[in-house]
Amino acid sequence: MTATLPRAALSRPGAVPALAALLALACLPALAQEPPTENQGLSGQLLHEMPLAPEFAETGGRILRTRLLRVAPGGVVARHSHAERPSIEYVLSGEATEHLDDGTTTVYRAGDVIPADHSKTHWWTIGDQPVEILAVDIHLPPS
């Protein structure tokens, strides 16, 4: 069914702009984009997971945080424990050497994952290039 308007209706002042506005409103639902229902171009890879029950019985105000750590060439990250702060770190760039109390050292490079559970105490030395590490940990902020 086709609707036609008499010429006289279109010759009234303001009729054409009103008709254009009415047509624009009628088209709005067609112009509204529906949200996607499926992912496209997305991939995910589990790098490491850590059970939380062995780390602590209750959350006790702890927070999950993500930090970008940058260490300058020749820098040092002081000895610290993860007894109350489990973390999973991902080396974005550079090279860092992890030192354990028993004398063991491990070199981590871009793309490596560094898990640190409640049993880990360590420190880091950095070579002649800066290091960037994405660190995700469960942290108890100072009260």
Beta strands, then each sheet from edge to edge (+ up, - down):
strand 1: 63-71
strand 2: 76-81
strand 3: 87-93
strand 4: 95-100
strand 5: 105-109
strand 6: 113-116
strand 7: 121-126
strand 8: 131-139
sheet 1: 1+ 8- 3+ 6-
sheet 2: 2+ 7- 4+ 5-
end
